[in-house]
Amino acid sequence: PDRTSLEGKGGGTVRSTSCDLVQPGVVCRKSARRRGAWNNRRRAHAHKILTTAKPPKPKSQAQEDNRARRRTPTMIAASRRAAVAASRRAASSSRSRGRHRPLAALPSPSPSASCTSSPPPLPLRAMSSLHDPTLFPSLEEPHSGSVPPPASEDVHDDARLLRSDVRTMGALLGDAIALHHGEDVLEKVEKMRHMAKESRSVSGEQKDVDRLAPMVDFVRTLSAKELVVVSRAFAHFLGVANAAEAHHRCRRLKSDLEEEGRRGLLGALHETKRDSAAGVLARLASGADGAEKVSAKDLHASLCGQTVELVLTAHPTQVNRRTLLEKHGRVQRILNDADALRESGTPYAKGLLEDALRREIASIWQTDEVSRVKPSPQSEAERGTLVLETVVWEVLPSFLRKLDASMRDRLGEEYGLPLDARPFKFASWMGGDRDGNPNVTPDVTREVCLANRIKAAALLEKDVRELIGLISGNPPRGMDDACRFESEAMKKVRERAGTDSRAPFRAYLYPVAKKLAKTAEWAGQELARVRKKAGGEATAVAPSGVPTSGVSPEEVYLSKDELMEELLTVHRSLCDTGNAVVANGRLADVIRKVSAFGLTLVPLDVRQESDRHAEALDCITRYLGLGSYSQWDEGARVNWIVRQLQSKRPLLRQGAWDEAGSDEFFTPTARDTLGTFEMIAEQEEASLGAYVISQCTSASDILAVLLLQMDAGVEKPLRVVPLFETLDDLNGAAATMDQLFNIPAYVGSLEGRRQEVMIGYSGSAKDA
């Protein structure tokens, strides 16, 4: 260090100035104010270290190395001219400060060091945040730094920071590649990049014929290992570039909101953007841009009554590793923090951020981006819900708070968003989509449903315990020792908390948090039971990692309505006692989470192909001696199913398909299908969402699912959703639905007389 203070054992202090490292055997100059024995020992130790240090290269050799390095291609999307200049200055300086000391001047590791082999030689480029590349380019000097922008770049271009971020991370990625694989591999990556850029400049007929031919020829010269490294280099570069672009979009949106604020607008949501919620609300409320003016009352009713369902349908090959998602998330947070420090941050704070970015990029390069174990449906579901746990869980209430503020600002204070409104809900196919996937069994769906309950209960418990810390007040009493504010809600709070409680809201919420913890334990207990039945692990473990000792369903939350009522009681009591500002804070966010996610985090949709249901009914009719369902025409099928729906007599005893002698009638796939409906009947409220029928072609396909649910004893049947995919099915979809809507037994099963239909999902190999 340039200047160091060290407390001596005898209470003295050693102060030393920066030393000059020249030739071996020459000790740095020191000036000690106190010359105790301890100081002498310290100087002797410093002398020993410095005399064993390796000498730097002669200046002429360093210059020769730098001339060679100037011929090295640059890293992805960046010029290394300034980086080479920084390395040249560091190598040739004989009076460098400690933090800029050349790597060759550092002492060699002792033989007793923990590493058994020396690390590979570092490339002579900046590997510390004290050098370029940097997150903080100078706006006044657009060509400063190791990765200068092109000469044509406008300093005031709002995308300049994006390009700077991409270049910086590209240069850091290049550092990691050169460090672990060598400069020669980096040169090949760069050559490939330059060839790709040149191919984009090709025009005319050659553009469509052979513009990629040079790249193809070059790739053929690479070894198998080089192909892997080059491919990973571009994959990771695109990954960090995507992170930079996502952050830059947030940066621009934030800038737009600030501009709206300067214009006198609210600035909660983007009121000046036509495709934003606030923009649409503003146009409809004012009748601007040719839109028909809508009254505030009608707009409010529409916003409170509509719901958008977002369904996660990812498959295992489309889900990124959780580790890399977290790393890219940290990269975006670093870029966000850098924006905050760009105007007023200290060099130390900026250096910390740049070191953090360097660590993340280096770690990304050394992290395997491919899962080496085939994902199970359970692990697929766990990865798929990551975005809900880590992002949407907090983002959704934040957005709804902004929507509430925009509605009050535009429509009037009385037209805010109710706490129990549900503009968004979520569902997932992961763990429930069994169409063409034999690995998704009834037990797999049971496991995923219980795992989702564990996550939801743990997240809600954390939020409620946060509320316990925040809501610490006690409505004050008057001079006559009587409460100035009292209400039915406050009476409920005091009944549980006790009339003498000094923190009644805390005392009311403590049992809520404990019950949520019990809910997670109960779900873990049931999960262990399912796995034991399937031959897996048998120990029930709570989210805390402690084995559970047995929790009964009476001790837990099974319906979100019970939890919602308790939270709303606290909210109403706070409002009634003059604490509305407290009630509409974090508590309102938690209530909105319960409304959106419930106790299941995300319900599962069950999806199965229509032929599987026809096969199950065919097995049942043959078992009952009624003939073959598969050989009946469409009219006969519909008439038979309608009669069964109107009858209260079950078709089969529960588990009849697994009894001895049933092999003659029930195929393995039919058993699995019937077991799926048995599983549906067992699930707690809101664990499952819809039953989607893929390859749906006729009314009997839809009626069959309704019949199988009712025969399995499903108290509240899942909504049946036909999926029309082929061209013929799409053309006949209207006639199919008209036929269903003329069947009273079916119409009576529709909740709210609403029918959900899916059309044209996926299908690169389909005709529509």
C-alpha positions in Angstrom: 0.0 0.0 0.0 1.0 3.6 -0.5 0.7 4.4 3.2 0.2 1.9 6.0 -0.4 2.2 9.7 0.1 -1.0 11.8 -0.3 -1.2 15.5 2.7 -2.7 17.2 2.6 -5.1 20.1 4.1 -2.5 22.4 1.5 0.2 21.4 3.8 1.8 18.8 2.9 2.6 15.2 4.9 2.0 12.1 4.4 4.4 9.2 6.1 3.7 5.9 6.0 5.4 2.6 5.7 3.6 -0.7 8.8 1.6 -1.6 10.7 1.4 -4.9 11.2 -2.1 -6.2 14.3 -2.2 -8.4 17.0 -4.9 -8.3 17.3 -8.0 -6.1 19.0 -7.2 -2.8 17.9 -3.6 -2.7 15.6 -2.8 0.2 12.8 -0.2 -0.1 13.4 3.1 1.7 11.5 3.4 5.0 11.1 6.1 7.5 10.1 4.8 10.9 9.2 7.2 13.7 9.6 4.7 16.5 12.4 2.2 16.5 11.3 -0.5 18.9 12.3 -4.1 18.6 9.0 -5.0 16.9 9.6 -2.5 14.2 13.1 -4.0 13.6 11.6 -7.4 13.2 9.0 -6.1 10.7 11.7 -4.4 8.6 13.8 -7.6 8.6 10.7 -9.5 7.4 10.0 -7.0 4.6 13.7 -7.2 3.6 13.5 -10.9 3.4 10.4 -10.7 1.1 11.8 -8.1 -1.2 15.2 -9.7 -1.6 13.5 -12.9 -2.8 11.2 -11.1 -5.3 11.8 -11.7 -9.0 13.2 -8.7 -11.0 11.1 -7.1 -13.6 11.9 -7.6 -17.3 14.3 -5.1 -18.8 12.5 -2.2 -20.4 13.6 -3.2 -23.8 12.2 -6.7 -23.4 8.9 -5.3 -22.1 8.7 -3.0 -25.1 9.3 -5.9 -27.4 6.6 -8.0 -25.8 4.2 -5.0 -26.1 4.9 -4.7 -29.8 4.0 -8.3 -30.2 0.9 -7.9 -28.2 -0.3 -5.0 -30.3 -0.6 -7.5 -33.1 -3.1 -9.7 -31.0 -6.7 -9.4 -32.1 -9.1 -7.7 -29.7 -11.8 -9.4 -27.6 -15.4 -9.6 -28.5 -17.0 -6.2 -29.5 -13.9 -4.3 -28.1 -10.6 -2.7 -29.0 -7.8 -3.5 -26.6 -5.6 -0.6 -27.5 -5.9 1.1 -24.1 -5.6 -2.2 -22.3 -2.3 -2.9 -24.0 -1.1 0.6 -23.2 -2.0 0.1 -19.5 -0.1 -3.2 -19.5 2.9 -1.5 -21.2 3.0 1.2 -18.6 2.7 -1.3 -15.7 5.5 -3.5 -17.1 7.9 -0.7 -17.9 7.5 1.4 -14.7 10.2 0.8 -12.1 8.5 3.0 -9.5 4.9 1.7 -9.6 2.7 2.0 -6.7 1.8 -1.2 -4.8 -1.6 -1.7 -6.4 -0.3 -1.2 -9.9 2.8 -3.3 -9.4 3.6 -5.6 -12.4 2.7 -9.2 -11.9 6.3 -10.3 -12.4 7.4 -8.3 -9.3 5.2 -10.3 -6.9 6.9 -13.0 -4.8 6.6 -16.6 -5.9 4.4 -18.8 -3.8 6.2 -20.8 -1.2 6.4 -24.6 -1.5 4.2 -25.0 1.5 1.3 -23.2 -0.2 -2.0 -25.0 -0.4 -2.0 -25.1 -4.2 0.1 -28.0 -5.5 0.7 -26.4 -8.9 1.3 -22.9 -10.1 -1.6 -21.2 -11.8 -1.4 -20.6 -15.6 0.4 -17.4 -16.6 -1.9 -14.4 -16.6 -2.3 -12.5 -19.9 -0.7 -9.1 -19.8 -4.0 -7.3 -19.7 -5.7 -5.5 -16.9 -7.2 -8.1 -14.4 -8.2 -5.6 -11.7 -11.0 -3.1 -11.5 -8.3 -0.5 -11.0 -7.6 -0.8 -14.7 -9.8 -0.7 -17.8 -12.2 -2.0 -19.0 -14.6 0.0 -16.8 -18.3 0.4 -16.1 -17.7 4.2 -15.7 -16.5 5.6 -19.1 -15.9 9.3 -19.3 -18.6 11.1 -21.1 -16.2 14.0 -21.8 -13.6 11.6 -23.3 -15.4 9.1 -25.4 -12.2 7.3 -26.4 -10.8 6.8 -22.9 -10.6 3.3 -21.5 -9.4 0.0 -22.9 -12.5 -0.5 -24.9 -13.1 2.8 -26.8 -16.2 3.3 -28.9 -16.0 3.7 -32.6 -15.0 7.1 -33.9 -18.5 7.5 -35.4 -20.3 7.1 -32.1 -22.3 10.0 -30.8 -21.3 10.8 -27.2 -24.8 11.9 -26.4 -26.4 8.8 -27.9 -28.7 7.2 -25.3 -27.4 3.7 -26.3 -23.8 4.7 -25.6 -23.9 3.2 -22.1 -25.4 0.0 -23.5 -22.5 -0.4 -26.0 -20.0 0.5 -23.2 -21.5 -2.2 -20.9 -21.4 -4.8 -23.6 -17.8 -3.9 -24.6 -16.8 -4.0 -20.9 -18.3 -7.4 -20.3 -17.0 -8.7 -23.6 -13.5 -7.6 -22.6 -13.8 -9.3 -19.2 -15.0 -12.4 -20.8 -12.0 -12.3 -23.1 -9.7 -12.0 -20.0 -11.3 -15.2 -18.6 -10.9 -17.1 -21.9 -7.3 -16.1 -22.3 -6.5 -16.9 -18.7 -7.9 -20.4 -18.8 -7.4 -21.4 -22.5 -4.6 -19.2 -23.8 -4.2 -16.3 -26.1 -4.2 -18.5 -29.2 -7.8 -19.7 -28.5 -8.9 -16.1 -27.9 -7.4 -15.1 -31.3 -9.6 -17.8 -32.9 -12.6 -16.5 -31.2 -11.8 -13.0 -32.4 -11.1 -14.1 -35.9 -14.5 -15.8 -36.0 -16.1 -12.6 -34.7 -14.4 -10.4 -37.4 -15.4 -12.8 -40.1 -19.0 -12.7 -38.9 -18.9 -8.9 -39.0 -17.5 -8.9 -42.5 -20.2 -11.3 -43.7 -22.8 -8.7 -42.8 -21.2 -6.1 -45.1 -21.5 -8.4 -48.1 -24.0 -7.2 -50.7 -25.5 -8.4 -53.9 -26.0 -12.0 -55.1 -23.0 -13.1 -53.0 -24.9 -12.2 -49.8 -27.3 -15.1 -50.3 -24.8 -17.6 -51.8 -21.4 -17.8 -50.1 -21.1 -15.0 -47.6 -20.7 -17.6 -44.8 -18.3 -19.8 -46.7 -15.1 -18.3 -45.1 -16.5 -18.9 -41.7 -17.4 -22.5 -42.6 -13.9 -23.1 -43.9 -12.4 -21.6 -40.8 -14.6 -23.7 -38.4 -13.4 -26.9 -40.2 -9.9 -26.1 -39.1 -10.8 -26.1 -35.4 -10.3 -29.1 -33.2 -13.2 -30.6 -31.2 -12.0 -28.9 -28.0 -11.6 -25.5 -29.8 -15.1 -25.8 -31.2 -16.4 -26.2 -27.7 -14.5 -23.2 -26.4 -15.4 -21.0 -29.3 -19.1 -22.0 -29.1 -19.2 -21.3 -25.4 -17.5 -17.9 -25.9 -20.2 -16.7 -28.2 -23.0 -18.3 -26.2 -21.8 -16.6 -23.0 -21.1 -13.3 -24.7 -24.7 -13.3 -26.0 -25.9 -14.1 -22.5 -24.2 -11.2 -20.9 -25.1 -9.0 -23.8 -28.8 -9.9 -23.3 -28.4 -9.0 -19.6 -27.0 -5.6 -20.6 -29.8 -5.1 -23.1 -32.5 -6.0 -20.5 -30.9 -3.6 -18.0 -30.7 -0.9 -20.7 -34.4 -1.3 -21.4 -35.1 -0.7 -17.7 -32.7 2.3 -17.8 -34.6 3.9 -20.7 -38.0 3.1 -19.1 -36.8 4.8 -15.9 -35.6 7.8 -17.9 -39.0 8.0 -19.6 -40.8 8.0 -16.2 -38.5 10.8 -15.0 -39.4 12.8 -18.1 -43.1 12.2 -17.4 -42.6 13.5 -13.8 -40.9 16.7 -15.2 -44.0 17.2 -17.4 -46.3 17.1 -14.4 -47.6 13.5 -14.9 -47.7 10.9 -12.1 -44.9 8.8 -13.4 -46.0 5.5 -11.7 -46.6 3.7 -15.0 -45.8 4.9 -18.5 -48.8 7.2 -19.3 -47.3 8.4 -22.6 -46.8 4.9 -24.0 -49.8 3.7 -26.0 -49.1 0.0 -25.1 -48.8 0.5 -21.3 -51.7 0.1 -18.9 -51.6 3.7 -17.8 -51.4 4.8 -21.5 -54.5 2.9 -22.4 -56.3 4.1 -19.3 -55.4 7.7 -20.1 -56.7 7.5 -23.7 -59.9 5.8 -22.7 -60.6 8.2 -19.9 -60.0 11.3 -22.0 -61.1 10.0 -25.4 -57.7 11.1 -26.9 -56.3 9.8 -30.2 -59.8 9.0 -31.5 -60.6 6.5 -28.7 -64.1 6.4 -27.5 -64.4 8.0 -24.1 -65.3 5.7 -21.3 -66.7 6.7 -17.9 -64.5 6.3 -14.8 -67.1 3.9 -13.3 -67.0 1.6 -16.3 -63.2 1.7 -16.6 -62.9 0.8 -12.9 -65.4 -2.1 -13.2 -63.5 -3.4 -16.2 -60.1 -3.3 -14.5 -61.4 -4.9 -11.3 -63.3 -7.7 -13.2 -60.7 -8.9 -15.7 -58.0 -11.4 -15.1 -55.0 -12.4 -17.2 -53.6 -15.9 -16.7 -50.0 -16.5 -17.4 -49.2 -20.2 -18.0 -45.6 -21.5 -17.7 -45.2 -24.3 -20.3 -41.4 -24.6 -20.5 -39.9 -28.0 -21.2 -36.6 -29.3 -19.7 -34.5 -28.4 -22.7 -35.8 -24.8 -22.6 -35.0 -24.1 -18.9 -31.7 -22.5 -18.1 -29.7 -23.7 -15.2 -30.7 -22.0 -12.0 -27.1 -21.1 -11.2 -26.6 -19.1 -14.5 -30.0 -17.4 -14.1 -28.9 -16.2 -10.7 -25.5 -15.0 -12.0 -27.1 -13.0 -14.9 -29.5 -11.5 -12.3 -26.5 -10.4 -10.3 -24.9 -8.9 -13.4 -28.0 -6.8 -14.0 -28.0 -5.6 -10.4 -24.4 -4.6 -10.7 -25.2 -2.6 -13.8 -28.1 -1.0 -12.0 -25.9 -0.1 -9.0 -23.3 1.4 -11.5 -25.9 3.7 -12.9 -26.5 5.1 -9.4 -22.8 5.7 -8.8 -22.0 7.1 -12.3 -22.6 10.7 -11.2 -21.5 10.9 -7.6 -19.9 7.6 -6.6 -16.5 7.4 -5.0 -13.5 5.6 -6.7 -13.7 3.0 -3.9 -17.4 2.3 -4.4 -16.9 2.1 -8.2 -14.0 -0.2 -7.8 -16.0 -2.5 -5.6 -18.7 -2.8 -8.4 -16.2 -3.4 -11.1 -14.5 -6.1 -9.1 -17.9 -7.7 -8.5 -18.6 -7.6 -12.2 -15.2 -9.2 -13.0 -15.9 -12.0 -10.5 -19.3 -12.7 -12.0 -18.1 -12.8 -15.6 -15.1 -15.0 -14.6 -17.5 -17.3 -12.6 -19.9 -17.5 -15.6 -17.2 -18.7 -17.9 -16.1 -21.4 -15.4 -19.7 -22.6 -14.8 -21.1 -25.5 -16.8 -24.1 -24.1 -18.7 -25.5 -27.6 -19.5 -27.2 -29.8 -16.9 -25.3 -33.1 -17.1 -28.2 -35.0 -15.5 -31.5 -35.7 -17.4 -34.0 -33.5 -15.6 -37.0 -35.2 -14.0 -40.4 -33.6 -14.2 -40.0 -32.6 -10.6 -36.7 -30.8 -11.2 -38.2 -29.2 -14.3 -41.0 -27.8 -12.2 -38.6 -26.6 -9.5 -36.5 -24.7 -12.1 -39.6 -23.4 -13.9 -41.0 -21.8 -10.8 -37.8 -20.0 -10.0 -38.9 -16.8 -11.8 -42.1 -16.7 -9.6 -40.1 -17.1 -6.4 -37.3 -14.7 -7.2 -38.9 -12.1 -9.4 -42.7 -12.1 -9.8 -43.3 -12.6 -6.0 -42.1 -9.0 -5.4 -42.6 -7.4 -8.8 -46.4 -8.2 -9.0 -47.4 -6.3 -5.8 -45.2 -3.5 -6.9 -46.9 -3.2 -10.3 -50.4 -3.5 -8.7 -49.4 -0.6 -6.3 -48.5 1.5 -9.4 -51.7 0.5 -11.2 -53.7 1.5 -8.1 -52.0 4.9 -8.0 -52.6 5.4 -11.7 -56.3 4.5 -11.4 -56.7 7.0 -8.5 -54.9 9.7 -10.3 -56.8 9.3 -13.6 -60.2 8.1 -12.4 -60.6 9.6 -9.0 -59.6 8.7 -5.5 -62.6 6.5 -5.0 -61.7 4.3 -8.0 -58.6 2.6 -6.7 -57.7 -1.1 -7.2 -59.4 -3.3 -4.5 -57.0 -5.4 -2.4 -58.7 -8.6 -3.4 -58.7 -7.8 -7.1 -56.9 -10.3 -9.2 -55.7 -8.8 -12.5 -53.2 -11.6 -12.8 -53.1 -15.2 -12.0 -50.6 -17.9 -12.8 -50.6 -21.6 -13.8 -48.0 -24.2 -14.9 -47.8 -27.3 -17.1 -44.6 -28.5 -15.5 -45.5 -31.6 -13.5 -49.0 -31.8 -15.0 -48.4 -32.0 -18.8 -48.5 -35.8 -19.5 -49.3 -35.5 -23.2 -46.5 -37.7 -24.8 -44.5 -37.8 -21.6 -44.8 -41.1 -19.8 -42.5 -39.8 -17.0 -45.4 -37.6 -15.7 -47.3 -40.0 -13.5 -50.0 -39.3 -10.9 -47.4 -39.5 -8.2 -45.2 -36.9 -10.0 -48.1 -34.5 -10.1 -48.8 -35.1 -6.4 -45.1 -34.3 -5.6 -45.1 -31.1 -7.6 -48.3 -29.8 -6.0 -47.0 -30.4 -2.5 -43.6 -28.9 -3.3 -45.4 -25.8 -4.6 -47.4 -25.6 -1.3 -44.2 -25.8 0.7 -42.7 -22.9 -1.3 -45.8 -20.7 -1.0 -46.1 -21.3 2.8 -42.4 -20.5 3.3 -42.6 -17.3 1.3 -45.8 -16.2 3.1 -44.4 -17.0 6.5 -41.4 -14.8 5.8 -43.6 -11.9 4.7 -45.9 -12.3 7.8 -42.9 -12.3 10.1 -41.7 -9.1 8.3 -45.1 -7.6 9.1 -44.7 -8.5 12.7 -41.6 -6.4 12.9 -43.2 -3.5 11.0 -46.6 -3.2 12.7 -45.6 -2.7 16.3 -48.1 0.0 17.3 -50.9 0.0 19.7 -53.9 2.3 19.2 -53.6 4.9 22.0 -56.1 5.3 24.9 -57.6 8.5 26.0 -57.3 10.2 29.4 -60.1 8.0 30.7 -58.1 4.9 29.7 -60.6 4.1 26.9 -59.7 3.5 23.3 -60.5 6.4 21.1 -61.0 4.1 18.1 -62.9 0.8 18.2 -64.4 -1.4 15.6 -65.5 -5.0 15.0 -62.2 -5.7 13.3 -60.2 -4.2 16.2 -62.3 -6.3 18.6 -61.3 -9.5 16.7 -57.6 -8.4 17.0 -57.9 -7.8 20.8 -59.8 -11.1 21.4 -56.8 -13.0 20.0 -54.0 -10.7 21.3 -55.5 -10.0 24.7 -57.0 -6.7 26.0 -53.7 -5.8 27.8 -51.4 -6.5 24.9 -49.0 -3.6 24.2 -48.6 -4.7 20.6 -52.0 -6.2 19.6 -51.2 -6.5 15.8 -48.0 -8.4 16.5 -49.8 -10.7 18.9 -52.5 -11.3 16.3 -50.0 -12.1 13.5 -47.8 -14.4 15.6 -50.2 -17.4 15.3 -50.6 -16.7 11.5 -46.8 -17.1 11.0 -46.8 -20.2 13.1 -49.7 -21.7 11.2 -47.9 -21.0 7.9 -44.8 -22.8 9.2 -47.1 -25.7 10.2 -48.5 -25.7 6.7 -45.1 -26.1 5.1 -44.3 -28.9 7.6 -47.6 -30.7 6.8 -46.9 -30.4 3.0 -43.4 -31.8 3.6 -44.9 -34.7 5.6 -47.3 -35.5 2.8 -44.5 -35.2 0.2 -42.5 -37.8 2.1 -45.5 -40.1 2.2 -45.9 -39.9 -1.5 -42.2 -40.5 -2.1 -42.2 -43.5 0.3 -45.1 -45.0 -1.6 -43.1 -44.5 -4.9 -40.0 -46.1 -3.3 -38.1 -42.9 -2.6 -37.1 -41.1 0.5 -39.3 -41.5 3.5 -38.3 -38.8 6.0 -40.6 -35.7 6.2 -38.5 -32.5 6.3 -39.7 -29.0 6.9 -38.3 -26.0 4.8 -35.9 -25.3 7.7 -34.3 -28.7 7.2 -35.7 -30.2 10.5 -37.6 -33.5 10.2 -41.3 -33.1 11.1 -43.0 -35.1 13.8 -46.5 -35.2 12.4 -48.9 -32.4 11.6 -52.6 -32.9 11.1 -54.6 -31.0 8.4 -56.6 -29.2 11.2 -53.4 -27.4 12.2 -52.7 -25.9 8.8 -54.1 -23.5 6.1 -55.7 -25.5 3.3 -57.7 -22.6 1.8 -56.4 -19.2 1.1 -59.7 -17.7 2.2 -58.9 -18.3 5.8 -55.5 -16.6 5.6 -57.0 -13.8 3.5 -59.7 -13.1 6.1 -57.1 -12.8 8.9 -54.9 -10.4 6.9 -57.9 -8.3 5.9 -59.0 -8.2 9.6 -55.6 -6.6 10.4 -56.0 -4.2 7.5 -59.5 -3.1 8.5 -58.5 -2.7 12.1 -55.6 -0.5 11.2 -57.8 1.7 9.0 -60.4 1.9 11.7 -57.9 3.1 14.2 -56.4 5.9 12.1 -53.5 3.9 10.7 -54.5 3.6 7.1 -51.0 4.7 6.0 -49.6 1.6 7.8 -52.4 -0.7 6.5 -51.7 0.3 2.9 -48.0 -0.3 3.1 -46.3 -3.7 3.2 -49.5 -5.4 4.5 -51.4 -4.4 1.3 -48.6 -6.0 -0.7 -48.9 -9.3 1.2 -52.7 -9.4 0.8 -52.2 -9.0 -3.0 -49.7 -11.8 -3.0 -52.2 -14.1 -1.3 -54.9 -13.1 -3.8 -52.6 -13.8 -6.8 -50.6 -16.9 -5.6 -52.8 -18.3 -2.9 -51.3 -21.2 -0.9 -50.2 -23.1 -3.9 -47.8 -20.5 -5.6 -48.9 -21.7 -9.0 -51.6 -24.3 -9.7 -50.9 -27.1 -12.2 -52.8 -27.6 -15.4 -53.3 -31.3 -16.3 -52.9 -32.0 -20.0 -53.6 -35.2 -21.8 -54.4 -36.4 -25.3 -58.0 -37.1 -26.2 -57.2 -40.7 -27.3 -56.1 -41.6 -23.8 -59.6 -40.7 -22.5 -61.3 -42.7 -25.2 -59.1 -45.7 -24.4 -60.0 -45.5 -20.7 -63.7 -45.3 -21.5 -63.3 -48.2 -23.9 -61.8 -50.3 -21.1 -64.6 -49.3 -18.7 -67.4 -50.2 -21.2 -65.8 -53.6 -22.0 -65.4 -54.2 -18.2 -69.1 -53.4 -17.7 -70.1 -55.6 -20.6 -71.5 -52.7 -22.6 -69.4 -53.2 -25.7 -66.5 -51.2 -27.1 -66.7 -47.4 -26.7 -64.0 -47.0 -29.4 -66.3 -48.6 -32.0 -69.3 -46.4 -31.3 -70.0 -43.4 -33.6 -69.9 -39.9 -32.3 -73.7 -39.7 -31.7 -73.7 -42.9 -29.6 -70.7 -41.7 -27.5 -72.3 -38.4 -26.7 -75.7 -39.9 -25.8 -74.1 -42.5 -23.5 -71.9 -40.0 -21.7 -74.9 -37.6 -21.2 -76.9 -40.4 -19.6 -74.0 -41.2 -17.3 -73.7 -37.5 -16.3 -77.3 -37.4 -15.4 -77.1 -40.5 -13.3 -75.7 -40.4 -9.8 -74.5 -44.0 -10.0 -70.7 -44.4 -10.4 -69.4 -46.4 -13.3 -66.6 -48.1 -11.3 -65.5 -48.8 -7.8 -62.5 -46.9 -6.8 -59.4 -48.9 -7.7 -61.3 -51.5 -9.7 -58.7 -51.2 -12.5 -56.0 -52.5 -10.1 -57.9 -55.5 -8.8 -56.9 -59.1 -9.6 -58.2 -60.2 -13.0 -58.6 -56.7 -14.3 -55.7 -57.1 -16.7 -58.1 -58.6 -19.2 -59.9 -55.2 -19.5 -57.6 -52.4 -18.4 -54.4 -51.6 -20.3 -51.4 -50.0 -18.5 -52.1 -46.6 -20.1 -55.8 -46.8 -19.1 -54.7 -47.5 -15.5 -52.5 -44.5 -15.6 -55.3 -42.3 -17.0 -57.8 -43.5 -14.3 -55.1 -43.0 -11.6 -54.7 -39.4 -12.8 -58.4 -38.7 -12.1 -58.1 -40.4 -8.8 -55.2 -38.1 -8.0 -57.2 -35.0 -9.0 -60.0 -36.0 -6.5 -57.4 -36.1 -3.7 -55.9 -32.7 -4.2 -56.6 -29.8 -1.9 -58.3 -26.6 -3.1 -56.5 -24.6 -5.9 -53.7 -27.2 -6.3 -54.9 -27.8 -9.9 -56.2 -25.4 -12.5 -57.6 -26.6 -15.8 -57.7 -30.0 -17.6 -56.4 -29.4 -21.1 -57.4 -31.9 -23.9 -54.8 -31.9 -26.7 -55.8 -33.1 -30.2 -59.5 -32.4 -29.3 -61.7 -33.2 -32.3 -65.2 -33.6 -31.1 -67.8 -32.9 -28.4 -67.3 -36.5 -27.0 -63.7 -35.7 -26.3 -64.7 -32.9 -23.9 -67.6 -34.7 -22.3 -65.4 -37.8 -21.6 -63.1 -35.7 -19.3 -66.1 -34.3 -17.4 -67.5 -37.8 -16.9 -64.2 -39.3 -15.7 -63.8 -36.5 -13.2 -67.3 -37.0 -11.8 -66.9 -40.8 -11.7 -63.6 -40.3 -9.7 -65.4 -38.3 -7.1 -63.9 -34.8 -7.9 -66.0 -32.5 -5.7 -65.2 -29.4 -7.7 -64.4 -30.5 -11.3 -61.5 -28.8 -13.1 -62.6 -26.6 -15.9 -62.3 -28.6 -19.1 -60.3 -26.8 -21.9 -60.4 -28.2 -25.4 -57.2 -27.5 -27.4 -58.0 -27.3 -31.2 -54.8 -27.7 -33.1 -55.2 -29.2 -36.6 -56.8 -27.4 -39.5 -59.8 -29.6 -39.5 -60.3 -29.3 -35.8 -60.0 -25.5 -36.0 -62.5 -25.4 -38.8 -65.0 -27.5 -36.8 -64.4 -25.9 -33.4 -67.4 -23.6 -33.6 -69.8 -26.5 -34.5 -68.2 -28.6 -31.7 -68.8 -25.9 -29.1 -72.4 -25.2 -30.4 -73.2 -28.9 -29.8 -71.9 -28.8 -26.3 -73.8 -25.6 -25.4 -77.0 -27.3 -26.3 -76.4 -30.1 -23.7 -77.9 -29.0 -20.4 -75.8 -31.4 -18.4 -72.6 -29.8 -19.8 -73.8 -26.2 -19.5 -74.7 -26.8 -15.9 -71.1 -27.8 -15.1 -69.6 -24.6 -16.4 -68.6 -22.2 -13.6 -70.1 -18.8 -14.2 -71.3 -20.2 -17.6 -67.9 -19.4 -19.1 -66.0 -21.8 -21.4 -62.2 -21.6 -21.9 -60.8 -22.7 -25.3 -57.2 -23.0 -26.6 -56.4 -22.8 -30.3 -53.4 -23.5 -32.4 -50.8 -24.2 -29.7 -47.3 -25.0 -31.0 -47.2 -27.2 -34.0 -44.1 -26.7 -36.3 -45.1 -30.1 -37.8 -48.9 -29.4 -37.8 -51.0 -28.1 -40.6 -52.3 -25.0 -38.8 
